[in-house]
Amino acid sequence: MGKPTRTGPEGRGTRPAAHELARYEALFATRTKGMKSSAMREMMALTERPDVISLAGGLPDTSTFPPERFAKLMSAVAAESTARALQYGPTEGMRVTVDAIVEVMAAEGTLVDPESVIVTTGGQQVIDLVCKTLIDPGDVIVAEAPTYPGAVPTFSAYQADVEQIDVDEEGMPIDELERTLDRLASEGRRPKFIYTIPNFQNPAGVTMSLPRRRRLVEVARERELLVLEDNPYGLLRYEGEALPTLYSLDAESLGRAGATDLVIYLGTFSKILSPGVRLGWAVAPRPVLEKLNLGKQGADLCSSPVTQMFVAAYFGERARDGRPAWEEYVESLRELYSHRKDVMLESLQEHFGDSARWTTPRGGLFVWATLDERIDTTDLLPLALKSDGVAFVPGRAAYMDGRRGSSSMRLNFAGVSEQDIREGIRRIGRGVRDQLGLLGSLTGSHPLPAPPQQAPQQAGGSDEPQQPLADVVKLPRREDSPQARRRGEK
Ligand SMILES: Cc1ncc(COP(=O)(O)O)c(C=O)c1O
């Protein structure tokens, strides 16, 4: 098999070399051709390098969870429920965990029937199971642009044809959605589902307005379309009034609190408690739920009873005033993240200024910044890592064709200290200014004309490296990078 090759900007992990892959080529299923590594996954490795300030991950700040509380809850599970915790559990999840889910959803004003819930191994598994259940190769999914970078490889793996609709400050424009649906209908195509992240969207940080939510639900009903509502961040709102979920709007419109037949809801404990428990859930119409259950049986039989029992014990705790203790913890996260968000917006103003624009999220974990169109953030990332020790998610990761979003980046403000946010943004800002300066001097300081748009690549198509497809000027290396100095480059 030969020696594994070390690759990647972070210099971690091993990837097989081309000749090693070639040996297995004939064995791989066709769908693997469309499989791409999630940019986020690659970035996870970076967060472990101590010299790197990573604004790249989708991480909440788990250091805020009191260690003694974690120890107490885990030892209670170990001491009181050993046999159950160490046993397999039901595929649909343990009743105690489902009760916690019903409580979390009620806190967001959404009533659900516990019988419509399936506990999953993270919200990510819901995306996978929904695709497994609904998508044949070539089937259409309508999603936002940009969309959750972790959904991109899943959609690719199931060989979906994804139509992405540009979001604005109010989320997905529904008139644009309707035009897309009309066009698809004229081609005899009907999406299997519409995928949306209505609250504090990952990666753009924008939130779908109430009128659009209402209209989306109406459109789904008029056209009998399923909606996958992905809502990890709804409880992490820092300003403004909470908005109803699509699930609850549709249930209300039917006059049936707690049941819709068109919305599949995705929730997770990752951002309000811990991604390490790897627990999420779906609430789905019963026939869909049945298929999700079958899909999950084939995937992992059940989600970990150990962490399900931990979550149940955690949600059972009451604060001194009798309020659920988990609500207090979420409140503390809101305060912390809200402050960090302000720090990031201030730092962007200070270090990016007029050379970029960015979204102003009212919750969640992310800001989406768009730089001068001559900068390709996919090219900028390795430079930022090597020269400046700072990481972000390049915008292309949020687009199926990997071509759009080239001058954008996703920045996480929640999992990083205030000091690191300031320093990280300062470093990126300096790197961007250097690049713009170099580009200016290379081109006689005349601004470059906007590059022509290239035709979009087929979704789920080529797995070619994206570099040659860059539709912007190649970035020169920073003159003062240690690598450049070592090589004696100017
Ligand atoms: C929009 C969205 N959906 C789903 C997930 C998956 O979350 P998990 O699998 O940790 O529950 C994430 C994680 O960042 C997300 O941002």
The ligand as a Gaussian input file, in Angstrom:
#p B3LYP/6-31G(d) Opt

LIG

0 1
 C      -26.998000      24.225000       9.654000
 C      -26.420000      23.024000      10.304000
 N      -27.036000      21.848000      10.175000
 C      -26.558000      20.740000      10.750000
 C      -25.399000      20.772000      11.493000
 C      -24.895000      19.493000      12.080000
 O      -24.826000      19.548000      13.436000
 P      -24.556000      18.293000      14.376000
 O      -24.351000      17.098000      13.525000
 O      -23.373000      18.648000      15.194000
 O      -25.783000      18.173000      15.194000
 C      -24.718000      21.977000      11.661000
 C      -23.461000      22.042000      12.407000
 O      -22.732000      22.995000      12.403000
 C      -25.254000      23.138000      11.058000
 O      -24.677000      24.337000      11.178000

